[in-house]
């Protein structure tokens, strides 16, 4: 995960990629274990295993709504509060607190179906409240906070993240009662169309019916932005109970995956709680997994590895166990030992960008020119599947610096900022890269493209025109 485990910018759980300030780490990271910004803070989490489970749950619902699943981005928000949201750009966010509150896959899919109803109905685009909330500046501020932490200023990074006004912004993502009702009905239809019961959505709302009587300040964020009422619940219940698939149940495989996801999140985000919940007497896979992660998060790597090695022996083809082992070894300064399990994780799941990022990060950390170059190639391969990963670009910049490739390093830094939406910083580094890169090469042209896409001034356009990169209109 990149959030709880956060080695890089976005928080990754397995070391996939994170937005916080740990391996789960960042909107900017690249490695796996869920990362977290602070113990009680907010972070965006990247973790290949959890993302796969969520897409397994969500993609059929997206397709039923007429959306291309490949174009919908699921954001995992490392926040203990209960919340979910849909934003412009086909982005669906789920707080870890909400995921952990769901009792089964059907309940979680019910929430996803409801939020898909908002996406399909264009509600985020029509929401004045969301526009006023400034979600994009909030995410950008979080991203810059992560970058500050990665650059060696954890206090400054934490301050930026704290000032991102996450709670206020999402609290302003308000929907009208009419939109809520439409999203309920649409979500129920998507569940039915995919052969699933709408019972879970009703159950989830029913579990929090008491929120209706609370004043706004005491309600969960989800029920502030998604007004709940007994009438709404009963209208929804009446419809789903009449649907042909109302009696459908979750498969054993789906139930097992849901428990693995919750155990992994609990171990990374709430390690002490995880050790109480998943007792030593519980020999099931989720419990053993959660305990190993929890001890790792509590800075007891040897104890974590003692639990993890038998798990790997029982499940040698599980890439995420190998990923976790490599992550633990890397983060506790056993970099050379981390290489082998990370290679194994990539071999088992070669298309997982976050696993390649982990391996690339380890290789460029070794004092070996050949492995440094191999690490660069691994990072570049990861970009084929995850081109906007700011952490990958940061790591590439570090690697190119070690290789004394100044132009490529500046271009990678420009890409890093550009992927975060920090166009001013991206433009500055892209202009520097153009000065250092051979003219008319693909990298030089890419640097030019970044400048042109980053609101260049008239003077900067004139500078580009001097070497023929652009042609100015007469009189400009």
MARZASE-572374 format. One line per 8 residues: number of its first residue (from 1); their letters; for each residue x, y, z of C-alpha. Coordinates in nm, 2 decimals, decimal comma, padded with zeros to 4 digits. Layout:
<pts>
NUM> A> X:Y:Z | ...
</pts>
This chain:
<pts>
1> XXXXXXXX> 00,00:00,00:00,00 | 00,11:00,34:-00,05 | -00,07:00,50:00,22 | 00,00:00,32:00,53 | 00,32:00,20:00,41 | 00,40:00,50:00,21 | 00,76:00,51:00,09 | 00,68:00,76:-00,17
9> XXXXXXXX> 00,43:01,02:-00,23 | 00,09:00,86:-00,24 | 00,01:00,62:00,03 | 00,04:00,27:-00,07 | -00,07:-00,02:00,13 | 00,16:-00,28:-00,01 | 00,39:-00,02:-00,13 | 00,19:00,03:-00,43
17> XXXXXXXX> 00,17:00,40:-00,41 | 00,06:00,65:-00,16 | -00,04:01,00:-00,08 | 00,04:01,03:00,28 | 00,36:01,04:00,44 | 00,44:00,67:00,47 | 00,45:00,36:00,24 | 00,09:00,37:00,19
25> XXXXXXXX> 00,21:00,70:00,10 | 00,07:00,93:-00,17 | -00,10:01,11:-00,43 | 00,25:01,12:-00,52 | 00,40:00,79:-00,42 | 00,46:00,47:-00,59 | 00,50:00,19:-00,35 | 00,26:-00,05:-00,19
33> XXXXXXXX> 00,14:-00,06:00,17 | -00,13:00,18:00,23 | 00,03:00,50:00,33 | -00,10:00,75:00,57 | -00,02:01,12:00,61 | -00,05:01,12:00,98 | -00,20:00,89:01,24 | -00,52:01,09:01,23
41> XXXXXXXX> -00,47:01,25:00,90 | -00,60:01,21:00,55 | -00,43:01,05:00,26 | -00,49:00,89:-00,08 | -00,40:00,53:-00,08 | -00,27:00,32:-00,37 | -00,25:-00,06:-00,33 | -00,28:-00,30:-00,62
49> XXXXXXXX> -00,45:-00,57:-00,43 | -00,72:-00,35:-00,28 | -00,77:-00,17:-00,61 | -00,83:-00,50:-00,78 | -01,08:-00,60:-00,53 | -01,27:-00,27:-00,56 | -01,27:-00,28:-00,94 | -01,39:-00,64:-00,92
57> XXXXXXXX> -01,68:-00,50:-00,72 | -01,73:-00,18:-00,92 | -01,66:-00,25:-01,29 | -01,98:-00,45:-01,36 | -02,18:-00,16:-01,21 | -01,99:00,10:-01,41 | -02,06:-00,10:-01,73 | -02,43:-00,13:-01,63
65> XXXXXXXX> -02,44:00,25:-01,60 | -02,30:00,29:-01,95 | -01,96:00,40:-01,83 | -01,63:00,25:-01,95 | -01,47:00,10:-01,64 | -01,13:00,19:-01,77 | -01,22:00,56:-01,75 | -01,35:00,56:-01,39
73> XXXXXXXX> -01,09:00,62:-01,13 | -01,15:00,48:-00,78 | -00,99:00,69:-00,51 | -00,91:00,52:-00,18 | -00,91:00,79:00,09 | -00,72:00,71:00,41 | -00,97:00,86:00,65 | -01,14:00,69:00,94
81> XXXXXXXX> -01,46:00,88:00,89 | -01,75:00,72:00,70 | -01,77:00,89:00,36 | -01,79:00,83:-00,02 | -01,82:01,07:-00,30 | -01,84:01,11:-00,68 | -01,65:01,40:-00,85 | -01,60:01,54:-01,19
89> XXXXXXXX> -01,37:01,35:-01,42 | -01,54:01,02:-01,34 | -01,37:00,98:-01,00 | -01,54:00,78:-00,73 | -01,39:00,81:-00,38 | -01,43:00,57:-00,09 | -01,30:00,64:00,26 | -01,13:00,35:00,44
97> XXXXXXXX> -01,36:00,42:00,73 | -01,66:00,34:00,51 | -01,50:00,02:00,36 | -01,43:-00,10:00,71 | -01,79:-00,04:00,82 | -01,93:-00,26:00,55 | -02,02:-00,60:00,66 | -02,01:-00,78:00,33
105> XXXXXXXX> -01,94:-00,71:-00,04 | -02,31:-00,65:-00,12 | -02,32:-00,35:00,12 | -02,00:-00,20:-00,03 | -02,13:-00,26:-00,38 | -02,46:-00,09:-00,28 | -02,27:00,22:-00,19 | -02,06:00,20:-00,51
113> XXXXXXXX> -02,38:00,16:-00,71 | -02,53:00,47:-00,55 | -02,22:00,68:-00,62 | -02,22:00,54:-00,98 | -02,58:00,67:-01,00 | -02,44:01,02:-00,92 | -02,17:00,98:-01,19 | -02,40:00,85:-01,46
121> XXXXXXXX> -02,65:01,13:-01,37 | -02,39:01,40:-01,40 | -02,47:01,52:-01,05 | -02,11:01,62:-00,96 | -02,09:01,85:-01,27 | -02,42:02,01:-01,17 | -02,34:02,06:-00,81 | -02,26:02,42:-00,73
129> XXXXXXXX> -02,16:02,31:-00,38 | -01,89:02,09:-00,52 | -01,75:02,37:-00,74 | -01,74:02,61:-00,44 | -01,57:02,34:-00,23 | -01,26:02,36:-00,45 | -01,19:01,99:-00,46 | -00,92:02,03:-00,72
137> XXXXXXXX> -00,72:02,29:-00,52 | -00,76:02,06:-00,21 | -00,61:01,76:-00,39 | -00,33:01,97:-00,53 | -00,25:02,11:-00,19 | -00,24:01,75:-00,05 | -00,01:01,65:-00,34 | 00,23:01,94:-00,28
145> XXXXXXXX> 00,23:01,85:00,09 | 00,34:01,50:00,01 | 00,61:01,63:-00,22 | 00,73:01,86:00,06 | 00,75:01,57:00,30 | 00,94:01,36:00,04 | 01,18:01,65:-00,02 | 01,28:01,64:00,35
153> XXXXXXXX> 01,03:01,87:00,51 | 00,78:01,65:00,69 | 00,65:01,93:00,90 | 00,59:02,15:00,61 | 00,42:01,86:00,42 | 00,19:01,79:00,71 | 00,09:02,15:00,73 | 00,00:02,16:00,36
161> XXXXXXXX> -00,20:01,85:00,40 | -00,38:01,98:00,71 | -00,46:02,30:00,52 | -00,61:02,12:00,22 | -00,95:02,15:00,39 | -01,03:01,80:00,29 | -01,32:01,76:00,53 | -01,47:02,09:00,44
169> XXXXXXXX> -01,44:02,04:00,07 | -01,60:01,70:00,08 | -01,86:01,83:00,32 | -01,96:02,08:00,05 | -02,01:01,80:-00,20 | -02,38:01,82:-00,12 | -02,65:01,66:-00,33 | -03,02:01,75:-00,33
177> XXXXXXXX> -03,27:01,50:-00,19 | -03,40:01,46:-00,54 | -03,05:01,37:-00,67 | -03,01:01,13:-00,38 | -03,34:00,95:-00,46 | -03,24:00,93:-00,83 | -02,90:00,79:-00,74 | -03,07:00,53:-00,51
185> XXXXXXXX> -03,30:00,42:-00,79 | -03,03:00,41:-01,05 | -02,80:00,22:-00,82 | -03,07:-00,04:-00,75 | -03,11:-00,08:-01,12 | -02,74:-00,13:-01,18 | -02,73:-00,40:-00,91 | -03,02:-00,58:-01,06
193> XXXXXXXX> -02,87:-00,55:-01,41 | -02,56:-00,73:-01,28 | -02,76:-01,00:-01,11 | -02,70:-00,87:-00,76 | -02,93:-00,78:-00,47 | -03,01:-00,43:-00,37 | -03,04:-00,55:-00,01 | -02,69:-00,44:00,08
201> XXXXXXXX> -02,76:-00,08:00,00 | -03,07:-00,08:00,21 | -02,89:-00,25:00,49 | -02,61:00,00:00,49 | -02,84:00,29:00,51 | -03,06:00,12:00,77 | -02,75:00,06:00,99 | -02,71:00,44:01,01
209> XXXXXXXX> -03,08:00,54:01,02 | -03,01:00,70:01,36 | -02,80:00,97:01,18 | -03,13:01,13:01,07 | -03,20:01,26:01,42 | -02,85:01,42:01,46 | -02,79:01,78:01,38 | -02,55:01,84:01,09
217> XXXXXXXX> -02,24:01,88:01,30 | -02,28:01,54:01,46 | -02,35:01,34:01,15 | -02,10:01,14:00,95 | -01,97:01,33:00,66 | -02,14:01,09:00,42 | -02,48:01,17:00,56 | -02,41:01,54:00,56
225> XXXXXXXX> -02,35:01,54:00,19 | -02,60:01,26:00,12 | -02,91:01,35:00,33 | -03,07:01,04:00,48 | -03,43:00,99:00,58 | -03,65:00,71:00,69 | -03,88:00,78:00,40 | -03,60:00,75:00,15
233> XXXXXXXX> -03,49:00,42:00,30 | -03,84:00,27:00,29 | -03,89:00,38:-00,07 | -03,57:00,21:-00,17 | -03,65:-00,10:00,03 | -03,99:-00,13:-00,14 | -03,83:-00,13:-00,48 | -03,54:-00,36:-00,42
241> XXXXXXXX> -03,76:-00,62:-00,25 | -03,96:-00,65:-00,57 | -03,66:-00,71:-00,78 | -03,59:-01,06:-00,92 | -03,24:-01,08:-00,77 | -03,33:-00,96:-00,42 | -03,24:-01,30:-00,27 | -02,90:-01,32:-00,44
249> XXXXXXXX> -02,61:-01,36:-00,20 | -02,24:-01,30:-00,21 | -02,02:-01,58:-00,33 | -01,77:-01,74:-00,09 | -01,49:-01,61:-00,30 | -01,62:-01,25:-00,29 | -01,67:-01,27:00,09 | -01,32:-01,40:00,13
257> XXXXXXXX> -01,17:-01,11:-00,08 | -01,38:-00,86:00,12 | -01,23:-00,99:00,44 | -00,88:-00,98:00,31 | -00,93:-00,62:00,20 | -01,06:-00,52:00,54 | -00,79:-00,71:00,72 | -00,52:-00,54:00,52
265> XXXXXXXX> -00,66:-00,19:00,57 | -00,70:-00,26:00,94 | -00,34:-00,38:00,97 | -00,20:-00,08:00,80 | -00,42:00,19:00,94 | -00,52:00,06:01,28 | -00,24:-00,18:01,38 | -00,32:-00,19:01,75
273> XXXXXXXX> -00,69:-00,25:01,68 | -00,60:-00,52:01,43 | -00,40:-00,71:01,69 | -00,70:-00,70:01,92 | -00,94:-00,80:01,65 | -00,73:-01,06:01,48 | -00,61:-01,27:01,77 | -00,32:-01,51:01,77
281> XXXXXXXX> -00,57:-01,80:01,80 | -00,73:-01,70:01,46 | -00,53:-01,90:01,20 | -00,73:-01,78:00,90 | -00,55:-01,61:00,61 | -00,70:-01,26:00,67 | -00,60:-01,27:01,04 | -00,25:-01,38:00,98
289> XXXXXXXX> -00,21:-01,12:00,71 | -00,34:-00,84:00,93 | -00,11:-00,94:01,22 | 00,20:-00,94:01,00 | 00,11:-00,60:00,86 | 00,03:-00,46:01,21 | 00,36:-00,56:01,35 | 00,53:-00,41:01,05
297> XXXXXXXX> 00,34:-00,08:01,11 | 00,44:-00,09:01,47 | 00,80:-00,11:01,37 | 00,86:-00,47:01,47 | 01,00:-00,60:01,13 | 01,14:-00,92:01,26 | 00,82:-01,02:01,43 | 00,63:-00,93:01,11
305> XXXXXXXX> 00,86:-01,14:00,90 | 00,83:-01,43:01,13 | 00,46:-01,43:01,06 | 00,49:-01,35:00,69 | 00,74:-01,62:00,59 | 00,50:-01,91:00,69 | 00,22:-01,73:00,50 | 00,44:-01,72:00,19
313> XXXXXXXX> 00,52:-02,08:00,23 | 00,15:-02,16:00,23 | 00,08:-01,92:-00,06 | 00,39:-01,90:-00,27 | 00,21:-01,77:-00,57 | 00,06:-01,47:-00,39 | 00,24:-01,16:-00,53 | 00,12:-00,93:-00,26
321> XXXXXXXX> 00,29:-01,14:00,02 | 00,62:-01,11:-00,17 | 00,55:-00,74:-00,22 | 00,49:-00,69:00,15 | 00,81:-00,88:00,24 | 01,01:-00,66:00,01 | 00,85:-00,35:00,15 | 00,94:-00,44:00,50
329> XXXXXXXX> 01,30:-00,52:00,42 | 01,34:-00,20:00,21 | 01,19:00,03:00,47 | 01,40:-00,12:00,75 | 01,72:-00,06:00,56 | 01,77:-00,41:00,43 | 01,77:-00,29:00,07 | 01,98:-00,57:-00,08
337> XXXXXXXX> 01,75:-00,83:00,08 | 01,45:-00,66:-00,06 | 01,54:-00,71:-00,42 | 01,46:-01,09:-00,43 | 01,11:-01,08:-00,30 | 01,03:-00,77:-00,51 | 01,15:-00,95:-00,82 | 00,93:-01,24:-00,73
345> XXXXXXXX> 00,62:-01,01:-00,69 | 00,69:-00,86:-01,03 | 00,73:-01,21:-01,19 | 00,40:-01,32:-01,05 | 00,22:-01,00:-01,16 | 00,41:-00,83:-01,43 | 00,14:-00,59:-01,53 | 00,11:-00,43:-01,18
353> XXXXXXXX> 00,28:-00,09:-01,21 | 00,31:-00,04:-00,84 | 00,51:-00,36:-00,79 | 00,75:-00,25:-01,06 | 00,79:00,08:-00,89 | 00,89:-00,09:-00,57 | 01,15:-00,30:-00,75 | 01,28:00,00:-00,95
361> XXXXXXXX> 01,31:00,20:-00,63 | 01,51:-00,07:-00,46 | 01,74:-00,12:-00,77 | 01,82:00,25:-00,79 | 01,90:00,25:-00,42 | 02,18:00,00:-00,46 | 02,53:00,12:-00,53 | 02,56:-00,06:-00,86
369> XXXXXXXX> 02,55:00,12:-01,20 | 02,40:-00,18:-01,38 | 02,12:-00,22:-01,13 | 02,07:00,16:-01,14 | 02,01:00,13:-01,52 | 01,78:-00,17:-01,46 | 01,59:00,03:-01,21 | 01,54:00,31:-01,46
377> XXXXXXXX> 01,40:00,06:-01,71 | 01,16:-00,09:-01,44 | 01,03:00,26:-01,36 | 00,98:00,34:-01,72 | 00,80:00,01:-01,78 | 00,57:00,10:-01,49 | 00,47:00,42:-01,66 | 00,32:00,23:-01,95
385> XXXXXXXX> 00,04:00,12:-01,71 | 00,04:00,42:-01,47 | 00,17:00,72:-01,67 | 00,05:00,99:-01,42 | 00,22:00,85:-01,11 | 00,41:01,14:-00,96 | 00,62:00,91:-00,74 | 00,75:00,73:-01,03
393> XXXXXXXX> 00,86:01,05:-01,20 | 01,03:01,16:-00,88 | 01,22:00,83:-00,85 | 01,32:00,86:-01,22 | 01,45:01,21:-01,15 | 01,67:01,08:-00,86 | 01,80:00,80:-01,08 | 01,89:01,03:-01,37
401> XXXXXXXX> 02,07:01,26:-01,13 | 02,28:00,96:-01,02 | 02,35:00,89:-01,38 | 02,44:01,26:-01,44 | 02,17:01,29:-01,70 | 02,07:01,65:-01,60 | 01,83:01,71:-01,88 | 01,64:01,39:-01,83
409> XXXXXXXX> 01,63:01,45:-01,45 | 01,47:01,80:-01,50 | 01,22:01,66:-01,75 | 01,12:01,39:-01,50 | 01,07:01,65:-01,23 | 00,86:01,85:-01,47 | 00,65:01,54:-01,53 | 00,62:01,49:-01,16
417> XXXXXXXX> 00,47:01,83:-01,10 | 00,26:01,82:-01,42 | 00,10:01,50:-01,30 | 00,00:01,67:-00,98 | -00,14:01,97:-01,16 | 00,13:02,20:-01,03 | 00,17:02,37:-01,37 | 00,39:02,66:-01,26
425> XXXXXXXX> 00,65:02,43:-01,12 | 00,62:02,19:-01,41 | 00,68:02,48:-01,66 | 00,99:02,59:-01,47 | 01,15:02,25:-01,48 | 01,04:02,18:-01,84 | 01,21:02,51:-01,95 | 01,53:02,40:-01,78
433> XXXXXXXX> 01,51:02,06:-01,94 | 01,48:02,21:-02,29 | 01,81:02,40:-02,23 | 01,99:02,07:-02,14 | 01,84:01,82:-02,38 | 01,94:01,78:-02,75 | 01,71:01,98:-02,97 | 01,43:01,80:-03,16
441> XXXXXXXX> 01,47:01,47:-02,96 | 01,15:01,31:-02,82 | 01,24:01,43:-02,47 | 01,30:01,79:-02,59 | 00,97:01,79:-02,76 | 00,80:01,65:-02,46 | 00,95:01,93:-02,24 | 00,81:02,18:-02,50
449> XXXXXXXX> 00,47:02,02:-02,48 | 00,47:02,06:-02,10 | 00,56:02,42:-02,13 | 00,28:02,48:-02,38 | 00,03:02,30:-02,16 | 00,13:02,50:-01,85 | 00,00:02,84:-01,93 | 00,32:03,00:-02,07
457> XXXXXXXX> 00,36:03,37:-02,07 | 00,40:03,57:-02,39 | 00,77:03,60:-02,32 | 00,81:03,22:-02,27 | 00,62:03,17:-02,60 | 00,87:03,40:-02,77 | 01,16:03,21:-02,62 | 01,01:02,89:-02,76
465> XXXXXXXX> 00,97:03,05:-03,10 | 01,34:03,14:-03,12 | 01,44:02,78:-03,16 | 01,14:02,70:-03,38 | 00,95:02,50:-03,12 | 00,64:02,71:-03,19 | 00,52:02,96:-03,44 | 00,37:03,28:-03,31
473> XXXX> 00,08:03,45:-03,48 | 00,17:03,78:-03,64 | 00,14:04,07:-03,40 | 00,18:03,85:-03,09
</pts>
